[in-house]
Amino acid sequence: MLKTIAAKIGATTAVAASAGALLLGASAPATAAEQNPAAAEAVCGYYEQGLLSYYNHCGTTNVQIQVTYIVGSDEFQCVTPGVTKLGYNATNAWYTGNLC
């Protein structure tokens, strides 16, 4: 009986200590996306952030993309791995299947 009561008191103390630690700010470290909100939006492929358009190439080689613009004709671009700024006028971009 005393062992059961002691076990319950120990479990209650552990729960209370954990809850107190969370309330005082002892939490898991923030992820990269939480530290840099722009990184969370940098999905693979075409995306917009504010008024600007970007293409994020998640591969390891240079690839050709086709970019569609509001004004003007479509354009082919060679992009390197990572984010490429397309500007204000782009409305879409996609991988053509070609390396460059």
Secondary structure, DSSP 4 states (H G I P E B T S, - for coil): -HHHHHHHHHHHHHHHHHHHHHHTT--PPPPHHHH-HHHHH--SEEEEETTEEEEEE-SSS-EEEEEEESSS--EEEEE-SEEEEEESSEEEEEEEEEE-
